[in-house]
Amino acid sequence: MSPRRRLACLAARLRDPRSVAAFQRLCGVEGPAEQNGGPPAGHGHPAGNGSVPGGQRWRRRPRRNSLTEEDGSQEFSTRSRFLYYLFSLGTELGNELFYILFFPFCIWNLDAWLGRRLIIIWVWVMYLGQCTKDIIRWPRPASPPVVKLEVFYNSEYSMPSTHAMSGTAIPLALLLLSYGRWQVSATLGSAFEMTAVENIEEQLASLRIAKRSTLSEEPAYLLDIDVSTPAQSEGSRFVAVSCSNKSIRVYNRETLNFLRDYSSCPGVLNGVRFAHACDSLVFSACSDGTVKCWDIRLATEKAVQVFSGYPSNVFISFDINCSDLILCAGTEEVEKDTFLVFWDARGITDCARTTKEPLGVYSESHNDDVTKISFHPVKPNLVVSGSTDGLVNVFDINKDNEDDALISTCNSDSSVSFIGWSGKDYRQVYCTTHDESFCWWDTAQLDTEEPITLLHVLDVRDAVCIENDSLHYLVGGLYHEKADKLFLIGGTSTGNIHLIGCGTDGLSLVSTLCGGHSATVRSFCWNLMDESLLTGGEDAQLLLWKPGAVEKSLAKKSSMKIASSVQKRVRVHNSSLKSRKK
């Protein structure tokens, strides 16, 4: 028998109403004649309920057809309420009322992006299904022998079933579209788990060099990097880099072409940050006791705003809050005094060029250099500070005084080199230290009896197993909001970069980025918008890494030639590192 003939026979068998009637009887559904003890039939009303072997009958009447107003005159009974309600529930999950409730719920409470795409898929499924019905024109199974449980869709053809199509398409689409956005568990034959964390780790592992900056005539260590916040739907335009030659360099975000630089001689600049609302304003703290702000749009190299501290202040760290209202800087210890200094950051214009005095200071919470300051990503009143005294303090600056403002104090037992926020609603705080330890706390547990320490690793270099390589230092950490995952970034003295995943059960290597830097990496900046990574190091190179990127070979060769000469300047650093390891 030919395949076409077999297909025709299968179609004819599927259309046979006796097969449908047999399945109904298997599930305990009976028509009027069967209810009276007669053979299967489809005419007349039952004379009574009666009883049959296998259980008590339960009589029902079909639902009215909403288009033709046809009333289900043929009563039926079933011996299994469970099966009746199970199949009825399955039917309702394909009806319009369910989707009228499901789609708004998904958009308002789960994920608007996902809800919109599910609606598009559902519309196409229903459109194609109804069109196919009108093309094939298969009638519904004849009654009798089939017992009509539903006359609501009597005016439609039967094949294909839009209930079955949407019932298959929507769950599968929900599963596939949510992959990479939530943590989703599914069982299809054998259990497997698809998580957003795995998806992000794959992206990190696929990072490749997309661009290299051209080295300047005066190579310098790249100590800190920040990317401008994109305006509306535009991409980030600028990259600012704090350099060891006391300057701030500004590059084009996409091409890494050098645009301009700023200096603050004789003071040393520490750190760099863009304003959140205006991508042309860039800040840096200075050892001369000021924080300076420049406007990239202006031709002048002079700061448009200077925030002055007190005479003895030497600023080595700073940050600006997410609303661009408050600026905070941390000082070195001078005569046993250490300060967190605050300013009002509003009112910066191209004609300001004035000096702003502090709003106030915190002076009692640290007793050594304040090495790092980080405002909360979404709550402008929360700020965390880290110090060489090992303390990591969280403050609520809306409070009236320093004692009330201090929410929590966590002890890392070592000099803090990097701090950040992580977790849902950014209620977790973490830090790395100058002797390569890692601490992670959950401030949401402050008012409970649960411990706030999520993880404390005394030496990350010993805790992470790296095959055919080693870990010499930590640069910092990044929290990936979509995956709800914290990662650490470390490396080797030869320029390899290690991406390390953090969990409450420990640390694990995610990926190693090779072939980029030729010396120690000192700074990085993660861009969540396009999943890219910027890195800078002691080889004076600024690199842009993107998933699956391909670097032009000419640019790479010329950059590496210049880098080889810069490498000579960092041999002392590398030698000291090797001797320390011994």
ChimeraX attribute file (.defattr): number of C-alpha atoms within 10 A of each C-alpha:
attribute: neighborCount
match mode: 1-to-1
recipient: residues
	/A:1	5
	/A:2	7
	/A:3	8
	/A:4	9
	/A:5	10
	/A:6	11
	/A:7	11
	/A:8	12
	/A:9	12
	/A:10	11
	/A:11	11
	/A:12	10
	/A:13	12
	/A:14	13
	/A:15	18
	/A:16	12
	/A:17	17
	/A:18	17
	/A:19	14
	/A:20	17
	/A:21	23
	/A:22	14
	/A:23	12
	/A:24	17
	/A:25	17
	/A:26	10
	/A:27	14
	/A:28	18
	/A:29	26
	/A:30	26
	/A:31	32
	/A:32	24
	/A:33	18
	/A:34	19
	/A:35	25
	/A:36	17
	/A:37	12
	/A:38	10
	/A:39	12
	/A:40	18
	/A:41	16
	/A:42	21
	/A:43	13
	/A:44	12
	/A:45	15
	/A:46	17
	/A:47	10
	/A:48	9
	/A:49	15
	/A:50	12
	/A:51	13
	/A:52	13
	/A:53	7
	/A:54	9
	/A:55	11
	/A:56	14
	/A:57	21
	/A:58	14
	/A:59	15
	/A:60	12
	/A:61	15
	/A:62	17
	/A:63	17
	/A:64	17
	/A:65	16
	/A:66	13
	/A:67	10
	/A:68	12
	/A:69	11
	/A:70	14
	/A:71	14
	/A:72	17
	/A:73	14
	/A:74	19
	/A:75	20
	/A:76	26
	/A:77	23
	/A:78	22
	/A:79	21
	/A:80	17
	/A:81	12
	/A:82	10
	/A:83	14
	/A:84	16
	/A:85	11
	/A:86	11
	/A:87	11
	/A:88	13
	/A:89	12
	/A:90	13
	/A:91	14
	/A:92	13
	/A:93	16
	/A:94	17
	/A:95	14
	/A:96	10
	/A:97	10
	/A:98	12
	/A:99	15
	/A:100	10
	/A:101	10
	/A:102	13
	/A:103	18
	/A:104	14
	/A:105	14
	/A:106	16
	/A:107	15
	/A:108	10
	/A:109	10
	/A:110	12
	/A:111	13
	/A:112	15
	/A:113	12
	/A:114	17
	/A:115	20
	/A:116	15
	/A:117	14
	/A:118	21
	/A:119	14
	/A:120	10
	/A:121	15
	/A:122	19
	/A:123	13
	/A:124	13
	/A:125	18
	/A:126	16
	/A:127	12
	/A:128	14
	/A:129	20
	/A:130	18
	/A:131	13
	/A:132	16
	/A:133	18
	/A:134	14
	/A:135	11
	/A:136	12
	/A:137	14
	/A:138	14
	/A:139	14
	/A:140	16
	/A:141	20
	/A:142	16
	/A:143	16
	/A:144	15
	/A:145	19
	/A:146	24
	/A:147	26
	/A:148	23
	/A:149	20
	/A:150	14
	/A:151	18
	/A:152	18
	/A:153	15
	/A:154	17
	/A:155	14
	/A:156	14
	/A:157	19
	/A:158	19
	/A:159	18
	/A:160	18
	/A:161	15
	/A:162	20
	/A:163	18
	/A:164	13
	/A:165	16
	/A:166	21
	/A:167	16
	/A:168	11
	/A:169	16
	/A:170	17
	/A:171	12
	/A:172	12
	/A:173	16
	/A:174	14
	/A:175	15
	/A:176	13
	/A:177	16
	/A:178	18
	/A:179	18
	/A:180	17
	/A:181	19
	/A:182	16
	/A:183	15
	/A:184	15
	/A:185	12
	/A:186	11
	/A:187	8
	/A:188	6
	/A:189	6
	/A:190	6
	/A:191	8
	/A:192	11
	/A:193	10
	/A:194	17
	/A:195	17
	/A:196	19
	/A:197	21
	/A:198	16
	/A:199	15
	/A:200	20
	/A:201	19
	/A:202	14
	/A:203	16
	/A:204	22
	/A:205	16
	/A:206	16
	/A:207	22
	/A:208	22
	/A:209	23
	/A:210	19
	/A:211	23
	/A:212	22
	/A:213	20
	/A:214	17
	/A:215	19
	/A:216	11
	/A:217	7
	/A:218	8
	/A:219	19
	/A:220	21
	/A:221	24
	/A:222	25
	/A:223	21
	/A:224	22
	/A:225	26
	/A:226	22
	/A:227	25
	/A:228	23
	/A:229	21
	/A:230	16
	/A:231	13
	/A:232	7
	/A:233	6
	/A:234	8
	/A:235	14
	/A:236	18
	/A:237	17
	/A:238	25
	/A:239	28
	/A:240	26
	/A:241	25
	/A:242	29
	/A:243	26
	/A:244	18
	/A:245	15
	/A:246	18
	/A:247	20
	/A:248	25
	/A:249	19
	/A:250	23
	/A:251	20
	/A:252	17
	/A:253	19
	/A:254	14
	/A:255	14
	/A:256	18
	/A:257	16
	/A:258	18
	/A:259	13
	/A:260	14
	/A:261	15
	/A:262	18
	/A:263	19
	/A:264	19
	/A:265	13
	/A:266	10
	/A:267	16
	/A:268	21
	/A:269	29
	/A:270	23
	/A:271	23
	/A:272	26
	/A:273	23
	/A:274	25
	/A:275	22
	/A:276	18
	/A:277	15
	/A:278	14
	/A:279	20
	/A:280	17
	/A:281	19
	/A:282	25
	/A:283	26
	/A:284	26
	/A:285	30
	/A:286	27
	/A:287	20
	/A:288	19
	/A:289	20
	/A:290	24
	/A:291	29
	/A:292	21
	/A:293	24
	/A:294	24
	/A:295	21
	/A:296	18
	/A:297	10
	/A:298	11
	/A:299	8
	/A:300	12
	/A:301	14
	/A:302	16
	/A:303	20
	/A:304	20
	/A:305	23
	/A:306	21
	/A:307	21
	/A:308	20
	/A:309	26
	/A:310	12
	/A:311	9
	/A:312	15
	/A:313	24
	/A:314	25
	/A:315	30
	/A:316	24
	/A:317	28
	/A:318	29
	/A:319	25
	/A:320	26
	/A:321	22
	/A:322	18
	/A:323	16
	/A:324	17
	/A:325	15
	/A:326	19
	/A:327	21
	/A:328	27
	/A:329	32
	/A:330	28
	/A:331	27
	/A:332	23
	/A:333	19
	/A:334	13
	/A:335	7
	/A:336	10
	/A:337	16
	/A:338	25
	/A:339	28
	/A:340	22
	/A:341	23
	/A:342	22
	/A:343	21
	/A:344	17
	/A:345	19
	/A:346	11
	/A:347	9
	/A:348	16
	/A:349	12
	/A:350	14
	/A:351	8
	/A:352	12
	/A:353	15
	/A:354	13
	/A:355	15
	/A:356	16
	/A:357	16
	/A:358	16
	/A:359	13
	/A:360	15
	/A:361	18
	/A:362	19
	/A:363	13
	/A:364	12
	/A:365	19
	/A:366	23
	/A:367	18
	/A:368	21
	/A:369	26
	/A:370	30
	/A:371	23
	/A:372	25
	/A:373	25
	/A:374	22
	/A:375	24
	/A:376	21
	/A:377	16
	/A:378	12
	/A:379	14
	/A:380	18
	/A:381	18
	/A:382	20
	/A:383	24
	/A:384	23
	/A:385	29
	/A:386	33
	/A:387	29
	/A:388	23
	/A:389	18
	/A:390	22
	/A:391	22
	/A:392	28
	/A:393	20
	/A:394	23
	/A:395	22
	/A:396	19
	/A:397	19
	/A:398	11
	/A:399	12
	/A:400	9
	/A:401	13
	/A:402	16
	/A:403	12
	/A:404	12
	/A:405	18
	/A:406	19
	/A:407	16
	/A:408	13
	/A:409	16
	/A:410	19
	/A:411	14
	/A:412	25
	/A:413	15
	/A:414	19
	/A:415	25
	/A:416	29
	/A:417	22
	/A:418	22
	/A:419	25
	/A:420	25
	/A:421	25
	/A:422	24
	/A:423	16
	/A:424	11
	/A:425	13
	/A:426	19
	/A:427	14
	/A:428	19
	/A:429	24
	/A:430	25
	/A:431	27
	/A:432	27
	/A:433	26
	/A:434	15
	/A:435	16
	/A:436	24
	/A:437	24
	/A:438	26
	/A:439	22
	/A:440	26
	/A:441	21
	/A:442	20
	/A:443	20
	/A:444	14
	/A:445	14
	/A:446	13
	/A:447	8
	/A:448	9
	/A:449	7
	/A:450	10
	/A:451	11
	/A:452	18
	/A:453	17
	/A:454	16
	/A:455	18
	/A:456	17
	/A:457	17
	/A:458	17
	/A:459	15
	/A:460	23
	/A:461	19
	/A:462	14
	/A:463	14
	/A:464	16
	/A:465	14
	/A:466	16
	/A:467	7
	/A:468	5
	/A:469	12
	/A:470	16
	/A:471	20
	/A:472	20
	/A:473	25
	/A:474	27
	/A:475	21
	/A:476	23
	/A:477	27
	/A:478	19
	/A:479	19
	/A:480	18
	/A:481	15
	/A:482	13
	/A:483	19
	/A:484	17
	/A:485	19
	/A:486	20
	/A:487	21
	/A:488	23
	/A:489	19
	/A:490	25
	/A:491	25
	/A:492	20
	/A:493	23
	/A:494	18
	/A:495	21
	/A:496	22
	/A:497	25
	/A:498	25
	/A:499	22
	/A:500	21
	/A:501	21
	/A:502	20
	/A:503	14
	/A:504	10
	/A:505	8
	/A:506	14
	/A:507	18
	/A:508	17
	/A:509	17
	/A:510	19
	/A:511	19
	/A:512	19
	/A:513	19
	/A:514	16
	/A:515	13
	/A:516	24
	/A:517	25
	/A:518	22
	/A:519	28
	/A:520	27
	/A:521	31
	/A:522	23
	/A:523	22
	/A:524	25
	/A:525	19
	/A:526	20
	/A:527	17
	/A:528	12
	/A:529	10
	/A:530	11
	/A:531	15
	/A:532	19
	/A:533	20
	/A:534	22
	/A:535	23
	/A:536	28
	/A:537	23
	/A:538	28
	/A:539	29
	/A:540	29
	/A:541	28
	/A:542	27
	/A:543	22
	/A:544	27
	/A:545	24
	/A:546	21
	/A:547	18
	/A:548	14
	/A:549	14
	/A:550	13
	/A:551	15
	/A:552	12
	/A:553	9
	/A:554	8
	/A:555	13
	/A:556	16
	/A:557	11
	/A:558	12
	/A:559	17
	/A:560	18
	/A:561	10
	/A:562	18
	/A:563	20
	/A:564	13
	/A:565	12
	/A:566	22
	/A:567	17
	/A:568	11
	/A:569	14
	/A:570	16
	/A:571	13
	/A:572	10
	/A:573	13
	/A:574	17
	/A:575	12
	/A:576	11
	/A:577	14
	/A:578	12
	/A:579	8
	/A:580	8
	/A:581	8
	/A:582	6
